[in-house]
Amino acid sequence: MPQGPHLVDSDTRWGPALTFAAVAAFVLVLALNGGSYDIVVRQQAGLVVWWLLLLGVVAGVIRGRTLPLDARLVLGGLGVLAVWTAISFGWTSSDERTLTEVARVVAHLGFVVAALLLIGPRTWPAAVAGVAFAMAAVTVLAFAGRFSEGLFGTSAVAVNFGALRLSEPLNYWNALGAWAGMTSALCLAWSAHATRTAVRGLSLAVVPVAIAVSYLTYSRASLGGTVLGIVVVLALSSHRWTLIVHSLAALTGGAAIVLALRGAPELADGVGNDGAAGVLVVAAAAVLVVAVVAAATGRAGLDRRHLGPVAARRFGVALAVCGLLGGAAGAVLVGPDAWRQFKEQGVPATSTDPAARLTNLNGSRYEVWATAVDVFGDHPVKGVGAGTFEYSWNAAQRDDEFLRDAHSLYLEVLAELGIVGFLALL
């Protein structure tokens, strides 16, 4: 790998520690500021990163280096997306909204540039560890917030939307659910590949808590993303037997916490703390058991057990075939009903249980996504201008729901920036 800049790679003793601390602090600050969705917070973060990069280059602390092809592709794609977003000033219906999107993409570009320039071969494990630590900390804080109403102050989401779904500290249940799903995958990977027993145990102990957080958001995408994340980690792992054991332990622990939450409806609904003590006891027991499992697999040498190349290929083919057959069977048996549910909108609730939504696909996503597809069909090359999907949604008059985004990054970019922006995004 190409050598990193002098700033972090010259001192092999302090470089990783400083990288871990800087990355963890950066992610924590962004997350605990309401997920940095607020325009002021995220633009401040972007300005800080770009100013630090500029000062580092001027001072000679940050030096250029040859980047690998994949890194150049990422920077190229983000660069094209930023330029095309700015070019959409030529046809947008709101210069203000488009400027906001330009600032967003440029900030993301700054984060990636900083990562590629400041994280080198000796410090990238520490950087990933910093991300994992910050994500785990936010997930645990989110779970703790269910037991302490004042932990994050007054919830603006609960006050304005009357929502009972867990949203803090990111202020949006689907965002928190996605965060928890990514945390499960990342901590599961660390639990199976870390060399230190304590790190393995602590990493796996977070996963049942993350599963419980996913459940409390009542986000269908979160639960699906958690399962997909586990499958991807398993596919990419070099310690698959260890990961299988860890996954089973974490899923069992998470299920135990969820069942305990089901037995404490006030807590699960976010309207009281009745039954909190019992849930905390179950959660503590689940965390302790999975931590012991993680330590035991390391001491037992399970990491050293591997399938031979032929057996591994056969096992992979068998899994792929089973997945295809299962998917085909599911499409035939439940596909038509699922599609009908997905297209339905405004279906009256048949249960007071907030988790009931996890068993169906009802909602407004079909109308929202159909609007984005229609807008793309009318403006396939350049779209309607960055940040202006809200106006297209209002003009379509499919529903009176207030929306600013299309709830799909890819479909929104198709609608706002056309095929050019979509290809740059990919």
C-alpha positions as CSV (number, residue, x, y, z in Angstrom):
1,M,0.0,0.0,0.0
2,P,1.2,3.6,-0.6
3,Q,2.6,5.2,2.5
4,G,0.5,7.7,4.4
5,P,1.4,11.2,5.3
6,H,4.1,12.1,7.8
7,L,1.5,13.4,10.3
8,V,0.1,10.0,11.4
9,D,2.5,7.3,10.1
10,S,5.8,8.7,11.3
11,D,5.2,7.8,15.0
12,T,4.2,4.1,15.2
13,R,3.5,4.5,18.9
14,W,1.2,7.5,19.0
15,G,-0.1,7.5,15.4
16,P,-2.8,4.8,15.9
17,A,-3.9,6.2,19.3
18,L,-4.3,9.7,17.9
19,T,-6.2,8.3,14.9
20,F,-8.5,6.3,17.1
21,A,-9.3,9.3,19.3
22,A,-9.8,11.7,16.5
23,V,-12.1,9.5,14.4
24,A,-14.1,8.4,17.4
25,A,-14.5,12.0,18.6
26,F,-15.5,13.2,15.1
27,V,-18.2,10.5,14.7
28,L,-19.5,11.1,18.2
29,V,-19.8,14.8,17.7
30,L,-21.7,14.4,14.5
31,A,-24.0,11.8,15.9
32,L,-24.8,13.5,19.2
33,N,-25.7,16.7,17.4
34,G,-29.0,15.2,16.2
35,G,-27.2,13.2,13.6
36,S,-26.0,16.5,12.1
37,Y,-29.1,16.6,9.9
38,D,-29.4,20.3,10.8
39,I,-28.0,22.5,8.0
40,V,-25.9,24.6,10.4
41,V,-24.3,21.7,12.2
42,R,-23.3,19.7,9.0
43,Q,-22.1,22.8,7.2
44,Q,-19.9,23.7,10.2
45,A,-18.5,20.2,10.1
46,G,-17.7,20.5,6.4
47,L,-16.1,23.9,6.8
48,V,-13.9,22.7,9.7
49,V,-12.7,19.6,7.7
50,W,-11.9,21.7,4.6
51,W,-10.1,24.4,6.6
52,L,-8.0,21.8,8.5
53,L,-7.1,20.2,5.1
54,L,-6.1,23.5,3.7
55,L,-4.0,24.5,6.7
56,G,-2.4,21.1,6.7
57,V,-1.3,21.4,3.1
58,V,-0.1,25.0,3.5
59,A,2.0,24.0,6.6
60,G,3.4,21.0,4.8
61,V,2.0,18.5,7.4
62,I,-0.3,16.9,4.8
63,R,1.5,15.6,1.7
64,G,0.0,14.2,-1.4
65,R,0.5,10.5,-2.3
66,T,-0.5,8.2,-5.1
67,L,-3.9,6.8,-4.3
68,P,-5.1,3.3,-5.4
69,L,-7.7,3.0,-8.2
70,D,-10.6,2.4,-5.9
71,A,-9.9,5.5,-4.0
72,R,-9.5,7.6,-7.2
73,L,-12.9,6.2,-8.4
74,V,-14.6,7.3,-5.1
75,L,-13.1,10.8,-5.3
76,G,-13.9,11.0,-9.0
77,G,-17.5,10.0,-8.5
78,L,-18.0,12.4,-5.6
79,G,-16.3,15.2,-7.5
80,V,-18.5,14.7,-10.5
81,L,-21.6,14.6,-8.3
82,A,-20.5,17.8,-6.6
83,V,-19.9,19.6,-10.0
84,W,-23.2,18.3,-11.5
85,T,-25.1,19.3,-8.4
86,A,-23.7,22.8,-8.8
87,I,-24.4,22.8,-12.5
88,S,-28.1,22.2,-11.7
89,F,-28.3,25.8,-10.6
90,G,-29.0,26.3,-14.3
91,W,-32.4,24.6,-14.2
92,T,-33.4,24.4,-10.5
93,S,-36.5,26.0,-9.1
94,S,-34.8,26.9,-5.8
95,D,-31.2,28.2,-5.7
96,E,-31.3,28.0,-1.9
97,R,-32.2,24.3,-1.9
98,T,-29.6,23.5,-4.5
99,L,-26.9,25.5,-2.7
100,T,-27.7,23.4,0.4
101,E,-27.1,20.2,-1.5
102,V,-23.9,21.5,-3.0
103,A,-22.6,22.2,0.5
104,R,-23.7,18.7,1.6
105,V,-21.8,16.9,-1.2
106,V,-18.8,19.1,-0.8
107,A,-18.7,18.3,2.9
108,H,-18.9,14.5,2.2
109,L,-16.1,15.0,-0.3
110,G,-14.0,16.7,2.4
111,F,-14.6,13.8,4.8
112,V,-13.4,11.3,2.2
113,V,-10.4,13.3,1.2
114,A,-9.4,13.7,4.9
115,A,-9.7,9.9,5.4
116,L,-7.6,9.1,2.4
117,L,-4.9,11.6,3.2
118,L,-4.7,11.2,7.0
119,I,-5.2,7.5,7.4
120,G,-2.4,5.3,6.3
121,P,-1.4,1.6,6.3
122,R,-0.4,1.6,10.0
123,T,-3.4,3.6,11.2
124,W,-6.4,2.4,9.3
125,P,-7.2,-0.4,11.8
126,A,-7.3,2.3,14.6
127,A,-9.6,4.4,12.4
128,V,-12.0,1.6,11.9
129,A,-11.8,0.9,15.6
130,G,-12.7,4.5,16.3
131,V,-15.7,4.3,14.1
132,A,-16.8,1.1,15.8
133,F,-16.4,2.5,19.2
134,A,-18.4,5.7,18.4
135,M,-21.2,3.7,16.8
136,A,-21.4,1.3,19.7
137,A,-21.4,4.2,22.2
138,V,-24.2,6.0,20.4
139,T,-26.2,2.7,20.2
140,V,-25.8,2.0,23.9
141,L,-26.8,5.6,24.7
142,A,-29.9,5.2,22.5
143,F,-30.9,2.1,24.4
144,A,-30.3,3.8,27.8
145,G,-32.4,6.8,26.7
146,R,-35.5,4.5,26.7
147,F,-35.0,4.1,30.4
148,S,-34.2,7.7,31.2
149,E,-36.6,10.2,29.6
150,G,-34.3,13.2,30.3
151,L,-31.1,11.7,29.0
152,F,-31.3,13.7,25.7
153,G,-33.7,16.4,26.9
154,T,-37.1,16.9,25.4
155,S,-37.6,14.9,22.3
156,A,-38.6,17.2,19.5
157,V,-39.8,14.1,17.5
158,A,-42.1,13.0,20.3
159,V,-43.5,16.5,20.8
160,N,-44.1,17.3,17.2
161,F,-45.0,13.9,15.7
162,G,-46.3,12.1,18.7
163,A,-44.2,9.2,17.7
164,L,-43.4,6.4,20.2
165,R,-40.6,4.9,18.1
166,L,-37.1,5.3,19.5
167,S,-35.4,8.2,17.7
168,E,-32.9,9.8,20.0
169,P,-30.1,10.9,19.7
170,L,-30.4,11.0,15.9
171,N,-33.9,12.5,16.0
172,Y,-35.2,10.1,13.4
173,W,-36.2,6.5,14.0
174,N,-35.2,5.2,10.5
175,A,-31.8,6.9,10.9
176,L,-31.3,5.3,14.3
177,G,-32.4,2.0,13.0
178,A,-29.9,2.1,10.1
179,W,-27.2,3.1,12.6
180,A,-28.1,0.2,14.9
181,G,-28.0,-2.3,11.9
182,M,-24.5,-1.0,10.8
183,T,-23.4,-1.2,14.4
184,S,-24.4,-4.9,14.6
185,A,-22.5,-5.8,11.5
186,L,-19.3,-3.8,12.5
187,C,-19.2,-5.1,16.1
188,L,-19.9,-8.6,15.0
189,A,-16.9,-8.5,12.6
190,W,-14.6,-7.1,15.4
191,S,-15.8,-9.8,17.8
192,A,-14.6,-12.6,15.4
193,H,-11.3,-11.0,14.3
194,A,-9.9,-9.0,17.2
195,T,-6.8,-10.5,18.8
196,R,-7.6,-9.3,22.3
197,T,-10.1,-11.2,24.4
198,A,-11.5,-8.1,26.0
199,V,-12.1,-6.4,22.6
200,R,-13.9,-9.5,21.3
201,G,-16.1,-9.7,24.3
202,L,-17.0,-6.1,24.4
203,S,-17.7,-6.0,20.7
204,L,-20.1,-8.9,20.7
205,A,-21.8,-7.6,23.9
206,V,-22.9,-4.6,21.9
207,V,-24.7,-6.6,19.2
208,P,-27.8,-7.7,21.3
209,V,-28.2,-4.1,22.5
210,A,-28.1,-3.0,18.9
211,I,-30.7,-5.5,17.9
212,A,-32.9,-4.3,20.7
213,V,-32.5,-0.7,19.5
214,S,-33.4,-1.8,15.9
215,Y,-36.6,-3.3,17.3
216,L,-37.5,-0.2,19.3
217,T,-37.3,1.9,16.2
218,Y,-39.9,-0.4,14.6
219,S,-38.1,0.2,11.4
220,R,-38.5,-2.7,8.9
221,A,-35.5,-1.5,6.9
222,S,-33.4,-1.7,10.1
223,L,-34.3,-5.3,10.9
224,G,-33.7,-6.3,7.2
225,G,-30.4,-4.4,7.2
226,T,-29.3,-6.1,10.3
227,V,-29.8,-9.5,8.8
228,L,-28.2,-8.5,5.5
229,G,-25.2,-7.0,7.5
230,I,-24.7,-10.3,9.3
231,V,-24.8,-12.3,6.0
232,V,-22.3,-9.9,4.3
233,V,-19.9,-10.1,7.3
234,L,-20.2,-13.9,7.3
235,A,-19.5,-14.0,3.5
236,L,-16.4,-11.8,3.8
237,S,-15.0,-13.3,7.0
238,S,-11.9,-15.5,7.3
239,H,-13.3,-16.8,10.7
240,R,-16.7,-18.1,9.6
241,W,-17.1,-20.8,12.3
242,T,-16.4,-18.2,14.9
243,L,-18.8,-15.8,13.3
244,I,-21.6,-18.4,13.1
245,V,-21.3,-19.1,16.8
246,H,-21.1,-15.3,17.6
247,S,-24.1,-14.6,15.4
248,L,-26.2,-17.3,17.0
249,A,-25.3,-16.0,20.5
250,A,-25.9,-12.4,19.6
251,L,-29.3,-13.1,17.9
252,T,-30.3,-15.2,20.9
253,G,-29.3,-12.4,23.3
254,G,-31.1,-9.8,21.2
255,A,-34.2,-11.9,21.0
256,A,-34.2,-12.3,24.8
257,I,-34.1,-8.5,25.3
258,V,-36.9,-8.0,22.7
259,L,-39.1,-10.5,24.5
260,A,-38.4,-8.7,27.8
261,L,-39.4,-5.5,26.1
262,R,-42.6,-7.1,24.8
263,G,-43.4,-7.9,28.4
264,A,-43.0,-4.3,29.4
265,P,-45.4,-2.4,26.9
266,E,-45.0,1.0,28.6
267,L,-41.3,0.8,28.1
268,A,-41.6,-0.5,24.6
269,D,-44.0,2.2,23.7
270,G,-41.9,4.9,25.3
271,V,-44.7,6.1,27.6
272,G,-43.5,4.9,31.0
273,N,-40.9,2.8,32.8
274,D,-43.0,0.1,34.2
275,G,-41.1,-3.2,33.9
276,A,-37.8,-1.4,33.3
277,A,-35.9,-3.3,36.0
278,G,-36.8,-6.7,34.5
279,V,-35.7,-5.6,31.1
280,L,-32.4,-4.3,32.4
281,V,-31.7,-7.6,34.2
282,V,-32.4,-9.5,31.0
283,A,-30.2,-7.1,29.0
284,A,-27.4,-7.4,31.5
285,A,-27.6,-11.2,31.4
286,A,-27.6,-11.3,27.6
287,V,-24.6,-8.9,27.4
288,L,-22.7,-11.0,29.9
289,V,-23.4,-14.3,28.2
290,V,-22.5,-13.2,24.7
291,A,-19.3,-11.6,26.0
292,V,-18.3,-14.9,27.6
293,V,-19.1,-16.7,24.4
294,A,-16.8,-14.3,22.5
295,A,-14.0,-14.9,25.0
296,A,-14.5,-18.7,24.9
297,T,-14.3,-19.0,21.1
298,G,-11.0,-17.1,21.1
299,R,-9.5,-19.3,23.9
300,A,-10.8,-22.5,22.3
301,G,-9.0,-21.7,19.0
302,L,-12.2,-21.7,16.9
303,D,-10.6,-19.1,14.7
304,R,-8.1,-21.6,13.4
305,R,-10.8,-24.0,12.1
306,H,-11.4,-23.6,8.4
307,L,-13.1,-25.4,5.6
308,G,-10.9,-26.6,2.8
309,P,-11.2,-24.8,-0.5
310,V,-13.3,-27.5,-2.1
311,A,-15.6,-27.8,0.9
312,A,-15.9,-24.0,1.2
313,R,-16.9,-23.7,-2.5
314,R,-19.5,-26.4,-2.1
315,F,-20.8,-24.8,1.1
316,G,-21.1,-21.5,-0.7
317,V,-22.9,-23.0,-3.7
318,A,-25.3,-24.8,-1.4
319,L,-26.1,-21.6,0.5
320,A,-26.6,-19.7,-2.8
321,V,-28.9,-22.4,-4.1
322,C,-30.9,-22.5,-0.8
323,G,-31.1,-18.7,-0.9
324,L,-32.4,-18.6,-4.5
325,L,-34.9,-21.4,-3.8
326,G,-36.1,-19.7,-0.6
327,G,-36.4,-16.3,-2.4
328,A,-38.4,-17.9,-5.2
329,A,-40.7,-19.7,-2.8
330,G,-41.2,-16.5,-0.8
331,A,-41.9,-14.5,-4.0
332,V,-44.6,-17.1,-5.0
333,L,-46.2,-17.6,-1.6
334,V,-46.1,-14.0,-0.1
335,G,-45.0,-11.8,-3.0
336,P,-48.5,-10.9,-4.4
337,D,-49.8,-10.0,-0.9
338,A,-46.6,-8.1,0.0
339,W,-46.9,-6.1,-3.2
340,R,-50.5,-5.3,-2.5
341,Q,-49.6,-4.1,1.0
342,F,-46.8,-2.0,-0.3
343,K,-49.1,-0.2,-2.7
344,E,-51.7,0.5,-0.1
345,Q,-51.7,3.8,1.6
346,G,-53.4,5.2,4.7
347,V,-54.5,1.8,5.9
348,P,-56.1,2.2,9.3
349,A,-54.2,0.6,12.2
350,T,-55.6,-2.7,13.4
351,S,-53.4,-3.0,16.4
352,T,-52.2,-0.7,19.2
353,D,-48.9,-2.6,19.2
354,P,-46.3,-0.4,17.5
355,A,-44.4,-3.6,16.5
356,A,-47.4,-4.6,14.3
357,R,-46.0,-2.6,11.5
358,L,-43.0,-5.0,11.2
359,T,-45.4,-7.7,9.9
360,N,-46.7,-5.7,6.9
361,L,-45.5,-3.3,4.2
362,N,-48.2,-0.7,4.4
363,G,-47.2,2.9,4.1
364,S,-46.5,5.8,1.7
365,R,-43.3,4.6,0.2
366,Y,-44.9,3.4,-3.0
367,E,-46.4,6.8,-3.8
368,V,-43.2,8.6,-2.9
369,W,-41.0,6.4,-5.0
370,A,-43.5,6.4,-7.9
371,T,-43.4,10.2,-7.9
372,A,-39.6,10.1,-8.1
373,V,-39.7,7.7,-11.0
374,D,-42.3,9.8,-12.8
375,V,-40.1,12.9,-12.3
376,F,-37.1,11.1,-13.7
377,G,-39.2,10.0,-16.7
378,D,-40.0,13.6,-17.4
379,H,-36.4,14.8,-16.9
380,P,-34.2,11.8,-17.5
381,V,-30.9,13.6,-18.3
382,K,-30.6,16.4,-15.9
383,G,-33.5,16.0,-13.4
384,V,-35.3,19.0,-11.8
385,G,-32.5,20.4,-9.8
386,A,-30.8,19.3,-6.6
387,G,-32.8,19.6,-3.4
388,T,-36.2,20.2,-5.1
389,F,-38.0,16.9,-4.8
390,E,-40.4,18.5,-2.3
391,Y,-41.8,20.7,-5.0
392,S,-42.3,17.8,-7.4
393,W,-44.1,15.9,-4.6
394,N,-46.4,18.8,-3.8
395,A,-47.2,19.2,-7.5
396,A,-48.0,15.6,-8.0
397,Q,-50.7,15.8,-5.3
398,R,-50.6,12.1,-4.5
399,D,-50.9,12.7,-0.8
400,D,-51.0,15.6,1.7
401,E,-48.1,14.2,3.7
402,F,-45.2,16.7,4.1
403,L,-42.1,15.4,2.5
404,R,-38.7,17.0,1.7
405,D,-36.9,13.9,0.5
406,A,-37.8,10.8,-1.5
407,H,-36.7,8.4,1.2
408,S,-34.4,6.7,-1.3
409,L,-31.0,8.3,-2.1
410,Y,-30.9,6.6,-5.5
411,L,-34.4,7.5,-6.6
412,E,-34.1,11.1,-5.3
413,V,-30.8,11.6,-7.2
414,L,-32.5,10.2,-10.3
415,A,-35.3,12.7,-10.0
416,E,-33.2,15.7,-9.0
417,L,-30.0,15.1,-11.1
418,G,-31.1,12.6,-13.8
419,I,-29.0,9.8,-15.1
420,V,-25.7,11.8,-14.9
421,G,-26.0,12.4,-11.2
422,F,-27.1,8.8,-10.7
423,L,-24.1,7.3,-12.4
424,A,-21.8,9.7,-10.4
425,L,-23.5,8.5,-7.2
426,L,-23.0,4.8,-8.1
